[in-house]
């Protein structure tokens, strides 16, 4: 370990060892040599095992009790709750062809229904609440409903989700609600479903499930069109947890404790994070907060009451936490008190956030806590790569997990990554064409990303993410632009004021940028209170100056046209989910933004920059 990490709190980690093989066609195959241990038939079987070993241990808690009090269920209580719910699903005619759909967010009822469905071999599909509550045309929800042909829909609040249910689902699809039934269709309360008399049909259906039984259908965010339903099998879920435990060996030492907000319609929250708790006999506290100005306070309240042993989150959440540590010593104490590890995913962790976490840990503990990251996708369940050593640079994804094989295929100036392993999906729900397109002739999943080794002579140092294979483009001069590198440089130059950047310039004379600012960060920079109008925030002299000076300095440092962002526009309207500009998890769809804002793109290439266009020459004028 490097000297700079000599004072990291000790934590037991697994080994990551790979073997590489060069092929005559220029490709390389890299295999993990770590043996993957045995795993149970399903996540339900893992939970049942813990219910026998530690029946009274806390399994899950949420804040839906009276006045926001914690509701808690033990492993034994969860297992006891599943058969009546499963019987209710079977009685309603749900099956492998007529799955359960859940539209609302994280809560105990959602968890129990999902587990009950999987218990008897019924796939369950958790759908992003944004498709019901933010979308105005329900286009993605209608697409999903048509693809799934569901046998039942569950919502926490019939009134809140009523419009979406009526718009997307036929009247013959029964609805289960926790509160506020709509009265417009065959509606059953959750409590009534949970009181169903159990027959031997549940035991027979449970005995029949297998490793390759479909457990979930998880919908991708639709960044390149309508969402695709990723088939997730029992095998994918349990072998992925064994891969995680092989890498994060401390999970074997004691049951983990997680406090987590990440949505269960995403693989990170609903499979990776919940699975870490349940596969290892741990406790999962459902955080009702989010990394936004309006809801971060709820997360801080929960951290005053819970001491997690593992933190896995998005970089934005850590940014909020770092800002809170100095003002709230109880939050800082509970965050670090039992923390074995800090893990981030979804985007790079900014250096000031990295440093803030280190500084807070040193203040609280007198030592650092290991920070790691990894890599994967919905199609890989998601865990595919990880570091088992402290991360030292942005973009580092580590090495392939135990049981995985990767293929590295030359693609122009990049190296395309393809993956194979028991955690990889068999394909997409009712879409043979997309399934065929996703795999090569050897059965490797074509994830569409590029990676490169940290050190070509020493693969033990791991790999670095190198952008999407299809994102790079050429200027009119024929010069290739490394999209990922340029995007990263723009965001870093203006940190923390930028949320994301859309680059322009394909077949044009120069690079341009449409910038989605982080409005909360910009307001803080200007000393404004939350809730101000976006145009007012961006017009503040201090904000405008920061963007102008930072981007001008970046332009002057450019080494050529492929890295020189010559013009930019700071946007004041957020990305539109109905136009496909943003996914439900906040990822920007570059192509959709360019199409929806074509007029702004043209403004970047007029002879004279107009109002709102930052002109950024490489030389001082």
C-alpha positions in Angstrom: 0.0 0.0 0.0 1.3 3.5 -0.8 2.6 5.6 2.0 -0.3 8.0 1.6 -2.6 5.2 2.7 -0.5 3.9 5.5 -3.0 5.1 8.1 -6.1 3.6 6.6 -8.4 1.8 9.1 -7.7 -1.9 8.6 -10.3 -3.9 6.7 -10.3 -7.4 5.4 -10.4 -7.5 1.6 -10.2 -10.3 -0.9 -7.5 -11.0 -3.5 -8.0 -9.8 -7.1 -5.8 -11.8 -9.5 -6.1 -12.2 -13.2 -4.5 -14.0 -16.1 -4.3 -12.6 -19.6 -4.2 -14.4 -22.9 -3.3 -12.7 -26.2 -5.1 -13.8 -29.4 -4.0 -13.7 -32.9 -6.8 -11.3 -33.9 -5.4 -8.6 -31.6 -8.0 -9.3 -28.8 -7.0 -10.2 -25.3 -8.9 -12.4 -22.9 -8.5 -11.7 -19.2 -9.8 -14.2 -16.6 -10.1 -13.9 -12.8 -8.2 -16.8 -11.2 -10.1 -16.4 -7.9 -12.5 -19.3 -7.3 -16.1 -18.4 -6.9 -17.6 -20.0 -3.8 -20.8 -21.9 -3.6 -24.0 -20.0 -3.5 -27.7 -20.8 -2.7 -30.5 -21.2 -5.2 -32.0 -17.8 -4.6 -31.9 -14.7 -2.5 -35.0 -16.0 -0.7 -33.1 -19.1 0.3 -30.3 -17.0 1.7 -32.8 -15.0 3.8 -34.4 -18.2 4.9 -31.0 -19.5 6.0 -30.5 -16.4 8.2 -34.0 -16.7 9.6 -33.0 -20.1 10.9 -29.6 -19.0 12.2 -30.5 -15.5 13.6 -34.3 -15.3 13.6 -34.5 -12.2 15.7 -31.9 -10.2 13.9 -33.1 -7.0 12.3 -33.4 -7.5 8.6 -35.1 -4.3 7.3 -36.5 -1.0 8.7 -38.3 2.0 7.2 -39.7 5.2 8.5 -43.3 4.7 7.6 -44.4 4.2 11.2 -46.5 6.7 13.2 -44.9 10.2 13.0 -42.0 8.8 11.0 -40.9 6.2 13.5 -38.9 3.2 12.4 -40.9 0.1 11.5 -38.6 -3.0 11.9 -38.9 -6.6 10.7 -36.6 -9.5 11.7 -35.5 -12.2 9.4 -38.1 -14.6 10.9 -40.9 -12.0 10.5 -40.0 -11.5 6.8 -40.0 -15.2 6.1 -43.3 -15.6 7.9 -44.9 -12.8 5.8 -44.0 -14.3 2.4 -46.3 -17.3 2.0 -49.6 -15.4 2.4 -48.5 -12.8 -0.1 -47.2 -15.4 -2.5 -50.6 -17.2 -2.3 -52.4 -14.0 -3.1 -50.2 -13.6 -6.2 -50.8 -17.1 -7.3 -54.6 -16.8 -6.7 -54.6 -13.7 -9.0 -53.1 -15.7 -11.8 -49.6 -14.2 -11.8 -47.0 -16.3 -13.5 -43.7 -16.2 -15.4 -45.7 -14.7 -18.3 -47.8 -12.3 -16.1 -45.3 -10.7 -13.7 -45.9 -8.3 -10.8 -45.3 -4.6 -11.4 -44.4 -2.2 -8.5 -44.6 1.5 -9.4 -43.8 3.1 -6.0 -40.5 3.5 -4.2 -38.6 1.8 -1.4 -40.6 0.6 1.6 -41.2 -2.6 3.5 -44.4 -3.5 1.6 -42.4 -3.2 -1.7 -39.7 -5.5 -0.4 -42.2 -8.1 0.9 -44.2 -8.2 -2.3 -41.0 -8.5 -4.4 -39.6 -11.3 -2.3 -43.0 -13.1 -2.2 -43.1 -13.0 -6.0 -39.6 -14.4 -6.4 -40.4 -17.0 -3.7 -42.8 -18.7 -6.0 -41.1 -18.1 -9.4 -43.1 -15.0 -10.4 -40.9 -12.3 -11.9 -41.3 -8.8 -10.4 -40.6 -5.5 -12.1 -39.9 -2.4 -10.0 -40.5 0.6 -12.2 -39.1 4.1 -11.7 -41.6 6.3 -9.9 -40.5 9.1 -12.2 -42.3 7.4 -15.0 -45.6 7.8 -13.1 -45.0 11.0 -11.1 -42.8 13.2 -13.2 -43.6 12.2 -16.8 -46.6 14.1 -18.2 -47.4 11.7 -21.1 -46.6 8.4 -19.4 -44.9 7.3 -22.6 -42.3 5.1 -21.0 -44.7 3.6 -18.6 -47.1 2.7 -21.4 -44.3 1.0 -23.3 -43.3 -1.0 -20.2 -46.9 -2.1 -19.5 -47.3 -3.3 -23.1 -44.1 -5.2 -23.0 -44.7 -6.9 -19.6 -48.4 -7.8 -19.8 -48.5 -7.7 -16.0 -50.8 -9.7 -13.8 -50.9 -7.2 -11.0 -49.8 -3.7 -10.1 -48.8 -2.4 -6.7 -48.6 1.2 -5.6 -48.2 2.7 -2.1 -50.7 5.4 -2.6 -53.7 4.9 -5.0 -54.4 8.6 -5.3 -50.8 9.6 -6.0 -50.3 7.0 -8.7 -53.9 6.8 -9.9 -53.5 8.8 -13.2 -50.5 6.8 -14.2 -52.2 3.5 -13.5 -55.3 4.5 -15.5 -53.2 5.8 -18.4 -50.9 2.7 -18.7 -52.7 -0.4 -17.5 -55.9 -2.0 -18.7 -58.9 -2.2 -16.4 -58.4 -6.0 -16.2 -55.1 -5.6 -14.3 -55.8 -5.8 -10.6 -54.4 -3.1 -8.4 -53.0 -3.5 -4.8 -52.6 -0.4 -2.7 -51.3 0.4 0.8 -53.4 3.5 1.1 -56.0 5.5 -0.7 -57.7 3.0 -3.1 -59.0 4.6 -6.3 -62.2 2.7 -6.5 -62.0 2.7 -10.4 -60.9 -0.9 -10.9 -60.4 -4.2 -9.1 -58.5 -2.9 -6.1 -57.2 -4.8 -3.1 -55.5 -3.5 0.0 -52.0 -4.7 0.8 -53.3 -5.8 4.2 -56.0 -8.0 2.7 -53.4 -9.6 0.3 -51.1 -10.3 3.3 -54.0 -12.1 5.0 -54.5 -14.7 2.2 -55.0 -18.2 3.5 -52.0 -20.3 2.4 -52.4 -23.6 0.5 -49.8 -26.2 -0.5 -49.6 -24.4 -3.9 -47.0 -22.0 -2.4 -44.7 -24.8 -1.2 -44.9 -26.6 -4.6 -44.2 -23.4 -6.5 -41.3 -22.6 -4.2 -39.8 -26.0 -4.6 -39.9 -25.6 -8.4 -37.8 -22.5 -8.7 -34.3 -22.9 -9.9 -31.1 -20.9 -10.4 -32.2 -19.9 -13.9 -35.7 -18.9 -12.9 -36.4 -15.3 -13.7 -36.4 -13.3 -10.5 -36.8 -9.7 -11.8 -37.1 -7.6 -14.9 -35.1 -4.4 -14.4 -35.6 -1.7 -16.9 -32.7 0.3 -18.2 -33.1 4.0 -18.1 -33.8 4.3 -21.8 -30.8 6.6 -22.5 -30.8 5.4 -26.1 -34.6 5.1 -26.6 -37.4 3.3 -24.8 -36.4 1.3 -21.7 -35.3 -2.3 -22.2 -36.3 -5.0 -19.8 -33.2 -6.8 -18.5 -33.9 -10.3 -17.4 -32.4 -11.0 -14.0 -32.3 -14.6 -12.8 -31.9 -16.0 -9.4 -28.4 -17.2 -10.4 -27.4 -13.6 -11.4 -28.4 -12.2 -8.0 -26.9 -14.9 -5.7 -23.7 -15.5 -7.6 -23.2 -11.7 -7.8 -23.4 -11.5 -4.0 -20.9 -14.3 -3.7 -18.6 -12.3 -6.0 -19.0 -9.3 -3.8 -18.3 -11.2 -0.6 -15.2 -12.7 -2.3 -13.8 -9.2 -3.0 -15.1 -7.5 0.2 -14.0 -10.3 2.5 -15.0 -8.4 5.7 -18.6 -9.2 4.9 -17.9 -12.7 6.2 -16.7 -11.3 9.6 -19.9 -9.7 10.8 -23.4 -8.9 9.4 -23.2 -5.5 7.7 -25.4 -2.5 8.5 -26.5 -0.3 5.6 -28.5 2.9 5.5 -29.5 3.4 1.9 -31.8 5.5 -0.2 -30.9 4.3 -3.7 -34.0 3.3 -5.7 -34.9 -0.3 -6.0 -35.9 0.0 -9.7 -32.1 0.4 -10.3 -29.8 -2.6 -10.0 -27.5 -0.8 -7.6 -30.1 -0.1 -5.0 -32.5 -3.1 -5.5 -30.0 -5.9 -6.1 -26.5 -4.8 -5.1 -27.2 -2.9 -1.9 -30.1 -4.8 -0.5 -28.4 -8.0 -1.4 -25.2 -7.1 0.5 -27.4 -6.9 3.7 -29.6 -9.9 3.1 -27.1 -12.3 1.7 -24.8 -11.7 4.7 -27.4 -11.6 7.5 -27.2 -7.9 7.9 -29.6 -5.0 8.6 -30.9 -2.7 5.9 -32.3 0.7 7.0 -34.3 2.3 4.2 -33.2 5.9 4.1 -36.1 8.2 3.2 -33.7 11.0 2.3 -32.0 11.8 -1.0 -28.9 13.7 -2.1 -30.9 16.9 -2.9 -31.2 20.1 -1.0 -34.9 19.4 -0.2 -34.3 15.8 1.2 -30.7 15.6 2.4 -31.9 16.6 5.8 -33.8 13.4 6.2 -30.6 11.4 5.5 -28.8 13.4 8.1 -31.5 12.7 10.6 -31.2 9.0 9.9 -27.5 9.1 10.3 -27.9 10.5 13.8 -29.6 7.3 14.7 -27.8 4.6 12.6 -24.1 3.6 12.4 -23.6 1.8 9.1 -20.7 -0.5 8.6 -20.6 0.0 4.8 -21.4 3.1 2.8 -22.2 2.7 -0.9 -23.5 5.8 -2.6 -23.3 8.2 -5.5 -20.8 11.1 -5.5 -23.4 13.8 -5.0 -24.5 12.2 -1.7 -20.9 12.3 -0.4 -20.7 15.9 -1.5 -23.7 16.8 0.7 -22.3 14.7 3.6 -18.9 16.3 3.5 -20.6 19.7 3.7 -22.5 18.6 6.8 -19.7 17.0 8.7 -18.2 20.2 10.2 -21.6 21.5 11.3 -23.0 18.2 12.7 -20.5 16.2 14.7 -23.1 13.5 15.5 -23.6 12.8 11.8 -19.8 12.6 11.3 -19.3 10.4 14.3 -22.0 7.9 13.2 -20.9 7.9 9.6 -17.4 6.8 10.5 -17.9 5.0 13.9 -18.2 1.5 12.4 -17.5 2.2 8.7 -15.3 -0.5 7.1 -15.5 0.9 3.7 -16.7 3.8 1.5 -17.8 2.8 -2.0 -18.9 5.1 -4.8 -20.4 4.5 -8.2 -22.3 6.2 -11.0 -19.8 9.0 -11.6 -16.3 10.1 -10.6 -15.7 11.4 -7.1 -14.5 15.0 -7.2 -11.1 15.6 -5.6 -12.6 18.1 -3.1 -15.1 15.5 -2.0 -12.4 12.9 -1.8 -10.3 15.2 0.4 -13.3 16.1 2.5 -14.0 12.5 3.3 -10.4 11.9 4.2 -10.2 15.0 6.4 -13.4 14.2 8.3 -12.2 10.6 8.9 -8.9 11.9 10.2 -10.7 14.3 12.5 -13.1 11.7 13.8 -10.8 8.6 13.9 -7.3 9.8 13.5 -7.1 7.6 10.5 -8.6 7.3 7.0 -11.3 4.9 5.9 -10.7 3.0 2.6 -12.5 4.4 -0.4 -13.1 2.1 -3.4 -15.1 2.0 -6.6 -16.0 -0.5 -9.2 -17.9 -1.0 -12.4 -20.9 -2.9 -13.8 -24.3 -2.5 -15.4 -27.9 -3.8 -15.0 -26.9 -6.6 -17.4 -24.1 -7.8 -15.0 -26.3 -7.8 -11.9 -24.3 -5.3 -11.5 -21.0 -6.2 -9.8 -18.4 -6.9 -12.5 -15.2 -5.0 -11.5 -13.9 -3.6 -8.3 -10.8 -2.3 -6.5 -9.9 -4.0 -3.3 -7.3 -1.3 -2.6 -7.8 2.4 -2.1 -8.7 4.4 -5.2 -6.1 7.0 -6.1 -7.4 8.3 -9.4 -10.8 9.1 -11.0 -12.1 6.4 -13.4 -10.2 3.5 -11.8 -12.5 0.4 -11.9 -10.1 -2.2 -10.6 -10.1 -5.9 -11.8 -12.8 -8.4 -12.9 -14.7 -10.2 -10.1 -14.2 -13.8 -9.3 -15.8 -16.0 -11.9 -15.7 -13.5 -14.6 -13.9 -13.5 -18.0 -13.5 -10.3 -20.1 -12.5 -9.8 -23.7 -10.6 -6.7 -24.8 -11.2 -5.9 -28.5 -9.3 -3.2 -30.4 -11.6 -0.5 -31.7 -9.7 2.3 -33.4 -7.9 4.2 -30.7 -9.8 2.5 -27.9 -10.2 -1.0 -26.5 -13.8 -2.3 -26.3 -14.8 -4.3 -23.2 -16.9 -7.5 -23.4 -17.9 -9.6 -20.4 -18.9 -13.2 -19.7 -19.8 -14.8 -16.4 -22.7 -16.4 -14.4 -23.8 -12.9 -13.4 -24.5 -11.8 -17.0 -28.1 -11.6 -18.1 -29.4 -14.1 -20.6 -31.0 -11.2 -22.5 -33.9 -8.8 -22.7 -37.5 -9.5 -21.9 -39.4 -10.4 -25.1 -36.9 -8.8 -27.4 -34.9 -11.4 -29.3 -33.4 -8.8 -31.7 -31.8 -6.7 -28.9 -30.7 -9.8 -27.1 -28.9 -11.0 -30.3 -27.3 -7.6 -30.8 -26.0 -7.6 -27.2 -23.7 -10.6 -27.5 -20.9 -11.6 -29.8 -20.3 -14.9 -31.4 -18.6 -16.3 -28.3 -21.4 -15.2 -25.9 -19.6 -12.2 -24.5 -21.9 -9.3 -23.5 -21.0 -6.2 -25.5 -21.4 -3.5 -22.8 -20.4 -0.7 -25.2 -17.6 0.8 -23.0 -13.9 1.1 -23.4 -11.3 0.5 -20.8 -7.5 0.5 -20.6 -5.0 -0.9 -18.2 -3.4 1.4 -15.6 -0.1 -0.2 -16.5 0.1 -2.4 -19.7 3.0 -4.3 -18.1 1.3 -5.0 -14.8 -2.4 -5.9 -15.0 -2.6 -6.3 -11.2 -2.9 -2.5 -11.1 -6.3 -2.8 -12.7 -8.2 -0.9 -15.4 -9.4 2.6 -16.0 -12.8 3.5 -17.7 -12.1 5.1 -21.1 -15.6 6.2 -22.1 -18.2 4.8 -24.4 -17.0 3.2 -27.6 -19.6 5.1 -29.7 -19.2 8.5 -28.0 -16.0 9.7 -29.8 -16.5 11.7 -33.0 -14.5 13.5 -35.6 -14.3 17.3 -36.3 -14.6 18.4 -39.9 -10.8 18.3 -40.1 -10.9 14.5 -39.5 -9.5 14.9 -36.0 -10.9 12.5 -33.4 -12.3 13.8 -30.2 -12.0 11.8 -27.0 -15.5 12.5 -25.6 -14.9 11.2 -22.1 -11.7 13.1 -21.6 -13.1 16.4 -22.8 -16.3 16.1 -20.8 -14.3 15.3 -17.7 -12.0 18.3 -18.3 -15.0 20.7 -18.6 -16.7 19.4 -15.5 -13.4 19.5 -13.5 -12.6 23.0 -14.6 -15.8 24.4 -13.1 -16.3 22.0 -10.2 -18.7 21.9 -8.4 -20.9 24.2 -10.5 -21.5 21.7 -13.4 -24.0 18.8 -13.3 -23.2 17.5 -16.8 -22.0 18.6 -20.3 -23.3 17.8 -23.8 -20.5 18.2 -26.3 -21.1 19.3 -29.9 -18.7 19.3 -32.9 -19.3 16.2 -35.0 -18.4 17.2 -38.5 -18.0 20.8 -37.4 -15.0 23.1 -37.2 -14.7 23.3 -33.5 -15.9 21.8 -30.2 -18.8 23.4 -28.3 -20.6 22.6 -25.1 -24.1 22.8 -23.7 -23.7 22.9 -19.9 -26.3 21.8 -17.4 -25.3 23.6 -14.2 -25.7 22.3 -10.7 -28.2 25.0 -9.6 -27.8 24.3 -5.9 -24.1 24.6 -6.1 -24.4 27.8 -8.3 -26.8 29.3 -5.7 -24.4 28.5 -2.9 -21.5 30.1 -4.9 -23.6 33.3 -5.3 -24.7 33.3 -1.7 -28.3 32.9 -2.7 -30.9 31.0 -0.7 -32.4 27.8 -2.2 -35.4 28.0 -4.5 -34.3 31.0 -6.7 -35.1 31.1 -10.4 -32.5 29.4 -12.6 -32.0 32.4 -14.8 -31.5 34.6 -11.8 -28.9 32.2 -10.4 -26.9 31.9 -13.6 -27.0 35.7 -14.2 -25.3 36.4 -10.9 -22.0 38.1 -11.6 -20.0 35.7 -9.4 -21.5 32.7 -11.2 -21.0 34.1 -14.6 -17.5 35.1 -13.8 -16.7 31.6 -12.5 -17.9 29.9 -15.7 -16.1 32.5 -17.9 -12.8 32.4 -16.1 -12.7 28.6 -15.6 -13.7 27.8 -19.2 -11.3 30.4 -20.6 -8.4 29.0 -18.7 -9.4 25.5 -19.9 -9.4 26.8 -23.5 -5.9 28.3 -23.1 -4.6 25.0 -21.8 -5.9 23.0 -24.8 -3.3 21.2 -26.8 -5.2 21.3 -30.1 -8.7 21.4 -31.7 -9.6 18.0 -30.2 -9.4 19.3 -26.7 -10.4 22.9 -27.2 -14.0 23.8 -26.3 -14.3 27.0 -28.3 -17.8 28.0 -27.3 -20.2 27.1 -24.6 -23.8 27.9 -23.4 -24.8 27.6 -19.7 -28.4 26.3 -19.8 -31.1 27.5 -17.5 -33.7 24.9 -18.3 -33.3 21.4 -16.9 -33.2 18.3 -19.1 -36.7 17.0 -20.0 -37.5 13.4 -19.1 -40.4 13.2 -21.6 -38.1 14.3 -24.5 -35.6 11.7 -23.4 -33.0 14.2 -22.4 -32.5 12.6 -19.0 -33.0 9.2 -17.6 -34.9 8.6 -14.3 -31.6 8.3 -12.5 -30.3 11.6 -13.8 -28.0 10.4 -16.7 -27.9 12.8 -19.6 -28.8 11.4 -23.1 -26.4 13.3 -25.3 -28.2 12.5 -28.6 -31.6 13.5 -27.2 -30.3 16.8 -25.9 -28.7 17.7 -29.2 -31.9 16.9 -31.0 -34.2 18.8 -28.6 -31.9 21.8 -28.5 -30.8 22.0 -32.1 -31.4 25.8 -32.2 -28.9 26.3 -29.3 -26.4 24.0 -31.1 -26.6 26.2 -34.2 -25.9 29.3 -32.0 -22.6 27.8 -31.1 -21.5 27.8 -34.7 -22.7 31.2 -36.0 -20.0 33.5 -37.3 -20.5 35.9 -34.3 -21.4 34.4 -30.9 -24.7 35.8 -29.8 -26.1 36.6 -26.3 -25.5 33.8 -23.9 -22.7 32.2 -25.9 -19.3 32.1 -24.2 -16.5 32.6 -26.7 -13.4 30.8 -25.5 -10.3 31.4 -27.7 -7.1 29.4 -27.0 -5.0 32.7 -27.1 -5.6 35.7 -25.0 -7.4 38.5 -26.9 
